[in-house]
Amino acid sequence: NGVITELGVLGGADLDAEGRWLVPGLWDQHVHFSQWAQSRQRVDLAAAGSAAEAAAIMAAAPRPLAGLVLVGGGFRDGLWPGAPTADVLDAVLPDLPVVLISGDLHSCWLNSRAMQRFGATTSLVREEECFAVVRALDDVPEAVLDAWVAEAAHAAAARGVVGIVDLEMSWGVDHWLRRREAGLAALRVRTGIYPHLLDRAIEAGLRTGDALADLVEVGPFKIITDGSLNTRTAFCHDPYPGTGDRGLLTVPTDELETWLTRATGAGLVPAVHAIGDDANTLALDVFARLGVGGRIEHAQLLTDADLARFAVLGVAASVQPEHLLDDRDVADHYWAGRTGRAFPLRSLLDAGARLLLGSDAPVAPLDPWIAMAAAVTRTRDGRAPWHPEQRITPAEALAASVESMIAVGQPADLVLVDRDPLAAGGDGLRTMPVALTVLAGTVTHSAL
């Protein structure tokens, strides 16, 4: 029945663990799985240090099939010396539509052909205009996308992942039921509901936690209230340096309260995207007025006064630690003097908050070991730790990455690893070899 019925020494005729370590199955609490699957097929722009470098990378990439768009992803223009414009892309790629998706997923950079194709009036589109382009790019044949999704799911299982919270903006219910019917059983999936789909979910009687099929269930109600730091649209109490701009509140507080009232009344747990410190304050205010718990997705920039409110209100902080390493330079520039309150994981835990670790893939790789390493060390690539006072322990990071225990009656979601995860250190966690992944008693990955 997929649960643990007995504990003992792992080994013998069926399996010799050879002194490895056994941990519960890992979860990624925030992914955009179709986008992640597609990003694995796209041009990687993470190394681009300017608009010209990004354009050169795209120019050297293989051309897509006739009629398709050339897509790149992962650029971060917050500190670029020049603006990303259509002219820069047109100079090297004038004859086919080209779309570059930012690393935070909150902006898209289009050449002239792509502007015509997607009806854009500017080459750099942000927030809702960007999301519309990304949704349009999702329009690939189901068979093709499902094959990419299956490949990505098995890759996740190879990193010890047994479950995901999928926060794609499309109607994931049908997509995941179709994939499950076709035999995809590599992951547990909770599929989220967005505001434009809330009526449909309520009419279908869907409630968070309802089983849709074996391994597939209804996830939270996801709503986005502000932008991101890299795009300078995170809604903050104070203006960005040298400007009077505090970012963008995409859902006014009264509207947020209306949305959450309706969703929670229908049995859907809210998951509120809030990155700027003011966006977080306003979201917590709404949770307090409604007297309901839920999740805040990202909780990236916080005021000291809001730290304790997470525990008091029963709101989990769904955080993506790898973002702190991607955003540290941007934060030092655009949030100077306040970065001690950026990704304050230690402070959240000390205030009693519940942490849930994730990746926000494709913003960061879907790999919980990478997230844990970032949370534990707050560094990579040999740089000094960024605000090391906000580090958490390996045990705390692991606890925030699992949903079960190794105990009789618990789900038989287990991972066998080659190193002690509580003593592996940052590099040891980031590159943790996974020998075996078991989901509900079935092996989904084996390197034994």
N, C-alpha and C positions, 0 to 999 in steps of 0.2 A: 504493500500500500504506500510505498515511498517514504516511510518514516523509519527512524532508528529503533530497532527492537532489542538490541543487546550491545553492550560495550565490552571490548576485550583487546588483546594485543593484536595489532594489524600485521598479518603475516601468515605463513603457512603455504598450503598447496595452491590456493587460489591467487594469492598476492603476497609478495615480499616487499615491504615498504623500505627496507634497507636503511633504517634509522632516520627516515624523513619525518617532517612535522605535519600534523594533521590540523587543519583549521576549518571553521564553517565556510560554506559557500559564500562568495563575494557578490555584493550588489552594487550596481551603479544607479544612483538615485535620480539622475537627471541626464537623459540623452535625447537626441533627435535622431532616431535610428535610421530612417531612410536617408536623411542628409549625411549621416555618418557613412552609411554604405556607399552613397554616391561620392562622397569626398575621397574615398579610397580609390576612386577611378579618375579623380580630377588632378589638375596641375597644382603642385604644392608651392605656395608663395611665401612660406614662413621665413625664408632667408632673405627676402627682398628688403633692402634698406632705403629704397626710394621708389618713386613712381616709374622712373626710367628702368631700374633694375627689374621691377615686376613686369613691365612691358617686354623686356628682353627675354625673361623666362618664358612668358607666354608665346613669344615669337618662335622660340626654339622647340616648343611642344608639338607633339604629333597633331595633325589636323583631325577634327571629328568627321564622322560620316556626313554625307551630303544632307543638308537640311537641319543639322544639329548645331548646337551652340558650343563654342569652345569655352570651357569653364575652368577657372582657377579658384583656389580658396586659401585662406589663412593669412592674407596680407594685414599688416597693422601699420596704419598711416599716421598715428598720433604724433610721431616725432620725425616724420619725413620732411626733408628740406623743401620739397615742392609738392604742389597739389596734384592729386590724381584727376586728370581731365581726359575727355574723349580724344583730344588731339594727340596726347601721348600714346594712346593705344592705336589710334588711326594711323599714326606714322609707321607702325610696324605691322598692323593687321587691319588693313582697310576693307578687305573683301568678304569678311564673314563676321557674324555677330559674336562678340566676346563679352563675357560677364565674369567679373572677379568678385568673390564674396569675402568680406572682411573676416578676420579671425574671430571676432565676437558675434558675427552673424547679424549685426545691426546696420550694416551699410553694404551696398553693392556699387561697383564701379563698372560702367558700361562704355563701350565704344559707340560710334555713331550708328553702326548697323544694329547693334543691340538696343539702342535707344528707340530706333524706329520699330523694331520687332516688339518691344514691350511697352511702347507708348510712353516712354519717359521723356520729360522735358529738360532734365539735367543729367549729366554723366555720373554724378555721385548721388545716389538715392539712399535715404535713411529710414529707419523704423518701418512704418506700415508700407511705404512704397518699396522698400527693400524686401519685406516679407512677401509682397505680391510677386516680385520677380522670382524669389526663391521657390514659391509655390508653383509658379509656371514652369520652372526648371524641373520640378518633380514629375512633370507630365511625360514620363517615359513608359514604354510598354510594361504592363504588369509582370509579364514573364521575365523580362530583363531585370526590373527592379527587385523582384522576389529572389532572383538568383544572386544578385549583389547582397541582398539582406541575409540570405542563408550563409553566404561566404563570411560576412561580417559577424554573424551570430556564432559561427564555429570558431572564428578567430577570438571572439570574446571568451568563449568557453575555454580556449587554450590558455587564457590568462586567469582562469579560476572563477570566472563570472558565471553565476547561476541565475541572476535576475536583473531586470532593468525596469526603470520607470521611463516609459517612452512618451515624450512631450512634443511629438510632431503636431503641427497645426491642422493636419487633415483628419478625416474620420478613421482613426486607427482601428476601430472595432472590426470593420469589414476586412481591412488589410490583414490584421493578425489572425482572424478566423480563417481567412483564405490560406494563409501560410501554414497555420496549424493543420488544416484539412489536408494540405499537400505533404505533410509529414515533418515540418520543421519543429523540432523538439529540443533545441539546444539551450533554450533560456525560458525562465519564467518572465512573463511580460505583464506590466500594468500600463494600460493605454489611457492617456490623459484626454480631457475634454476641454475645448476652448470656448470662449463666449459665443462665437458665431455658430457653434454646434450645441449650445446648451439646450435650446428648445427640442432638438432632435433627441438628446440624451434623456431629457425629462419625459418626453412622449414615449420613449422606449422603456421607461422605468428603471434606468440604470443608476446604480448607487456605487460609490467607491467600495471596492472589495468584493463586489459581485463576481462570481465566476462566469465567464463567457464560454469557456471551453477548458479542457485540461491544460494547465500552465498559463492560461490567459485570463486576466480579470480587468475590471474597470479600475482605472487609476484616479488621480485627483482632478479637480477643476482648476485649470491653469489660466491665469490672467496676467498680462504684462502691464506694469504701471509706469515704468520709465525705461530709459535706454541703457547705454553702457558707458564705461569710462573712456575707452579708446575712441569711441565716436563722440565723446564729450556731450552725451545726452543723458547720462545718469543724473537724476534730479537731486540736487544737494542744497543744504541750508545756506552755503556760502557760494558766491560766484567763482567761476573758474578764473585763474590768475589773468589779470589784464583785461577782463571783460566784465560785463554786467550780467552775464548769462549763467544761470544756475542749472541748466540742463532742461530736460523735457519731461513733464508729467503727462504721460499718454492717456491715463485714465484718471479724471478728477476724483477726489475722495468720495464725493456723494455718489458718483456712479459706481465706484468700487464697492461701496456699502450696499448698493442695490444689487449688484451682481452677486456678491457673497451671500446676501440674505436669500436670494432665490436659489443659489446653488446648494447652500447648506440645508435649506429647507427641503430640498429634494434628495438629500443624503449624499451629496458629493463633498468631499474634503477639499478645502481650498488650498491651492499652491500659488502664492502671489510672487511674481517676479518683482524684486526691488533691489536695486544696486546702490543708488545714491543714498546718503544718510537721511535726507528729508523724505525720500520715497519710503524708506524703512520706517521712519517715525509715523508717517501717515498710514501705512499699512497696519502697523501695530495698533494705532488708534482705532482703526476699523475693527480689528479682531477684539479689542477691549470693549467697544460699544456693543458688538454682537454677542459677546460672551461665548465665542466658539474658538476651538483650536484649529490647527492646520499647519501649514508650512510657509516659510518665506524662502523663495528660490534665490540664491546668491548671497543675500545679507552681506554684501561686500564692503560697504562703507557705513559705519555705525557711529552714533554718538554714545558717549559713556553712559548716559542716562537710559538708553534703550537696551543695554546689555541684559539687565535683569528681567526685563519685560518678557523676553522669550519664555523663560521658565514659568513665570507667574501666569502668563496667558496660555501656556500649553502649546506654544508655537515652535515647531522644530526649525532649526537653521539648516537648510539644504545647501551645502557649500561645495565649491569646486576648487580645492587647494592649488591645483596646477595653474589656475588663473593668476594667483598672486605672483608667480614667477614670470608669467607672460606680461603682466601689467605693472610690474614694479617700477620700471623706468617711466612709463606713462604716468603712474601715480606720483612718483617723485616730482614730476614736472607739473602736472595739473592739480595735484592735491598736496602740494608742498606744505609742510608743517602739520599735516593731519594724518600722515600715513601710519602712525601708531594705532589708528582706529580702522585701518584697512585690513580686511581678512583677520579680524581679531579672534582667532580660534581658541586660544588659551583663555582669553577673557570670557568668551561665551561659555566654555565649559565650566570655568570657575564660578560663573553666575548661575549655574545649574541648567543651562540650555542643553537640549538634545541636538547633537550634530549628526547629520546625514551626509556622507561623502559621495560625490559624483564627479563627472567629467564635463558635462554639457557638450559631449561629443556632437559635432566635429570641432567645437571650439578647442578642446583638448582631447588627446587620445582616450579611447574607451579602454582604460586599463587601471583598475583600482590600486595597483601597486605604485603607479606613478603618482596618483592622488595622495596615497599614504606617505610616500617619500617627501612630497612637497609639504605636507602638513607637519611632518616630523622634523624636517631640516630647514625648510624655507629657503632652500638654495638648490642650484644645479650648475653644472658647467664650471665648477671651481670658484664661483663668486662667493663673497662673504654672505652669510645669512641675512635676509631682509627682515628686520625686526624680530630677532631671535627670541625675544621675550614672549612672542605669541606662538612659539612651537608647542606642539602637544606630543605625548609619548607614543611609542609604537603601539602599546596596548590600547590606548584611547583611539588611535587612528583605525586600528583593526576593528574595534567595537563599533565604530561609526560606519564600517564598510560591510557589516554582516547583519542578518536578520534572524539568525537561529543560533543554537548552541549545539555542542556535541553531547547529547544526552538522550536517553531513552524517551521516545515519544516525539522527539523533534524531527523536522524534515531531514531526510537523508540527502542533504546538500552538503557536500564535503570536498575539500581540496587538499591534496598532498603536495607539499613543496619541499624543495631541496635545502632551504636554509631556515634557521629559526627566525621567524618574522619579528620577534620581540628583541632580537639582538643583531639584526642584519645591517643596521645603519642605512644611511640614505641611498647610496649606490646599490647596496645589497637589496633594498626594497624595490628600487626602481627597475632592477633587472632580475627580479625574483624568478627563478626557474620553477615552472609548474609541471609537476610530474603526472598528476591525475586530477580530473574534475568529475564529480559525481552529482547528478541532478535527480532528485527523487529516487535514488537507488540505481539509476542508470548512468553508465559511463558516457560522458559527452566529450572527453578529451583524455588521451593517454599518451605519455611519452615513456612509459615503462617498457 
